[in-house]
Amino acid sequence: MKQSRFHLTPLTRRRLTQFRANRRGWWSLWLFLLLFGLSLSAEFIANDRPLLVYHHGTFYVPVFKDYAETDFGGVFPSTADYRDPYLAKLIDENGWMLWPPIRFSYGTVNYNLPVPAPAPPSAENWLGTDDQGRDVLARLIYGLRISVLFGLLLTLTSSVVGVAAGAVQGYFGGRVDLLFQRFLEIWGGLPQLFILIIVSSVVVPGFWTLLLILMLFGWTSLVGVVRAEFLRARNFDYVRAARALGMSDGRIMFKHVLPNAMVATLTFMPFILSGSIVALTALDFLGLGLPPGSASLGDLLRQGKDNLQAPWLGVSGFVVLALLLSLLVFVGEAVRDAFDPRKTAI
């Protein structure tokens, strides 16, 4: 009988059962994945371009490719503006357009508002507009995608660096451990906010710039946990036996000691992800985050603070951020229960 390629050990099956037993965490994970999946397809949900255009027997896909106005019978060879009534009339006379549910992108300005911006929710702008006339719901969808992607990348990079540093520090111990401890004390005392202010005055902060700066200060979060696991496991009998048989230190660390440390590391992952999202939101709120005009939850919260007469701005951003962080906390609790040997699924 052919064995399955994805064979799960009894311990892994028990952990999955424990995770599913936490119903709140289990459904929170699926809801989080659903929201993240929808945000990944933001261009198909909120866009100022049609998904599909049929004109004179030819299909066009504006969401993937730029077309000139002359392709649809216009006068100017510039990029087609499908929200222009003149161009829309030309297309409708000889074809049709399939629009996404929200006809605004995160940077699209609605120039046909009946009241000055920020405009309240309406049939055209479901959650209203911000102080520049941009659709709030579109900015929420794109901002959710940026926040989660930034959090995932920051969590991954900082965890890799932190696990590697904690592994070296805990496995070798002695003078190496002492030097690392002194370095972490100095590194942890650096004023992160002041450094960000200095950097933002020299270069325009961007996605990768913020990721690099926050990673340089965030990798220390897992060092203590991994260091403790390696200090405990380096004197185990099987580790000593592997060392006596001539196995290299790197292979012992990776094959025999690291799996023990990964249990504690994975337990912290959802909480590190939520902290990364909060860090980006706070920087955007202070004006030290992503470039101006970028879709951001922190920028929406800042606009809500500056425009108290438009409560839909702050409330929308707060509800999305609170929902996202609550789901991650529930997932973190389920992961903690899954790796707890004292827990038994009912």
Number of C-alpha atoms within 10 A of each C-alpha: 3 4 6 7 6 6 9 10 9 9 11 13 12 17 23 16 15 24 22 18 17 20 14 15 22 19 15 22 18 13 14 18 12 12 15 19 12 17 22 18 13 23 23 18 20 24 21 22 26 22 18 17 22 17 19 12 8 8 13 18 16 16 15 11 7 13 16 15 17 14 14 19 13 15 11 11 11 12 12 20 15 19 13 9 10 11 18 17 13 15 20 13 10 13 17 18 19 12 18 18 11 20 19 25 23 24 17 16 16 16 11 8 16 8 8 13 17 23 23 20 15 11 7 14 21 14 19 23 28 23 19 17 20 23 29 27 24 28 27 23 26 23 25 26 23 22 24 20 16 20 21 19 16 26 24 17 16 24 24 14 18 23 24 19 19 27 27 20 25 24 25 15 17 10 10 13 18 12 12 18 15 11 12 13 10 10 14 13 9 11 10 14 11 10 12 18 13 10 16 17 11 9 9 13 21 16 13 12 16 22 21 15 16 18 21 16 15 22 22 20 16 23 24 17 20 29 25 16 22 23 19 15 21 19 12 11 10 14 18 14 12 15 14 10 9 8 13 11 15 12 13 18 19 12 11 16 23 20 13 15 21 15 17 16 19 16 20 19 20 23 19 25 25 23 18 24 26 18 18 26 25 18 17 23 20 13 17 22 25 24 14 14 10 17 25 28 31 28 27 27 23 20 21 22 15 13 16 11 11 20 14 22 28 21 14 20 26 17 10 16 21 12 14 20 19 15 22 23 18 21 27 24 20 27 25 21 22 25 20 14 12 7 12 13 14 7
